[in-house]
Amino acid sequence: MSIRPLFVVATFAALVGCASDPAPIEQLRLTDRAVEQAKAVGATDDVAEMALAQSKLVEAHADMANSAFKQARMQAEQAELDARLAEAKVLTEKSQEQLSQVDIRVTRLRKQVRDAQ
């Protein structure tokens, strides 16, 4: 009969162990990389999403230090998404500027062709 209580205790311990969140080390690495990548393409705190990403990343690291792993993971995931959105916004803006420059050149060329005829 002593095996049954031991089995119950072992099962309970296993369930509790599964319920606790592991440290989100890899997610924090991904988020750090996403923030650095966004900075590399020119995202600054002037881009609202970048400011949010950096703020949430700081919170994620603080939660990690306090062993609040679930909260740290959520903050890191949100920060990663914000950083990726900031990067996309900056790249879109740069593409639109380049497109505008191409449009200006095409307009000049058309004018030159009309003037030459």
Solvent accessible surface area in square Angstrom, and as a share of the most:
residue,aa,sasa,rsa
1,M,218,0.97
2,S,90,0.58
3,I,137,0.69
4,R,186,0.68
5,P,76,0.48
6,L,122,0.61
7,F,136,0.57
8,V,89,0.51
9,V,95,0.55
10,A,57,0.44
11,T,57,0.33
12,F,134,0.56
13,A,59,0.46
14,A,59,0.45
15,L,114,0.57
16,V,78,0.45
17,G,47,0.45
18,C,111,0.66
19,A,81,0.63
20,S,73,0.47
21,D,53,0.28
22,P,92,0.58
23,A,36,0.28
24,P,3,0.02
25,I,89,0.45
26,E,88,0.40
27,Q,28,0.12
28,L,11,0.05
29,R,127,0.46
30,L,62,0.31
31,T,0,0.00
32,D,52,0.27
33,R,137,0.50
34,A,1,0.01
35,V,6,0.03
36,E,100,0.45
37,Q,90,0.40
38,A,0,0.00
39,K,90,0.38
40,A,88,0.68
41,V,32,0.19
42,G,39,0.37
43,A,3,0.03
44,T,73,0.42
45,D,91,0.47
46,D,138,0.72
47,V,31,0.18
48,A,67,0.52
49,E,27,0.12
50,M,1,0.00
51,A,40,0.31
52,L,90,0.45
53,A,0,0.00
54,Q,46,0.21
55,S,54,0.35
56,K,43,0.18
57,L,20,0.10
58,V,105,0.60
59,E,81,0.36
60,A,0,0.00
61,H,82,0.37
62,A,50,0.38
63,D,27,0.14
64,M,42,0.19
65,A,87,0.67
66,N,115,0.59
67,S,75,0.48
68,A,41,0.32
69,F,56,0.23
70,K,127,0.54
71,Q,74,0.33
72,A,0,0.00
73,R,64,0.23
74,M,81,0.36
75,Q,25,0.11
76,A,0,0.00
77,E,70,0.31
78,Q,79,0.35
79,A,0,0.00
80,E,25,0.11
81,L,119,0.59
82,D,21,0.11
83,A,0,0.00
84,R,100,0.36
85,L,87,0.43
86,A,0,0.00
87,E,20,0.09
88,A,49,0.38
89,K,98,0.41
90,V,16,0.09
91,L,78,0.39
92,T,70,0.41
93,E,103,0.46
94,K,90,0.38
95,S,61,0.40
96,Q,114,0.50
97,E,97,0.44
98,Q,122,0.54
99,L,110,0.55
100,S,53,0.34
101,Q,92,0.41
102,V,72,0.41
103,D,79,0.41
104,I,74,0.37
105,R,144,0.52
106,V,56,0.32
107,T,82,0.48
108,R,151,0.55
109,L,108,0.54
110,R,153,0.56
111,K,116,0.49
112,Q,114,0.51
113,V,86,0.49
114,R,155,0.56
115,D,103,0.53
116,A,90,0.70
117,Q,171,0.76
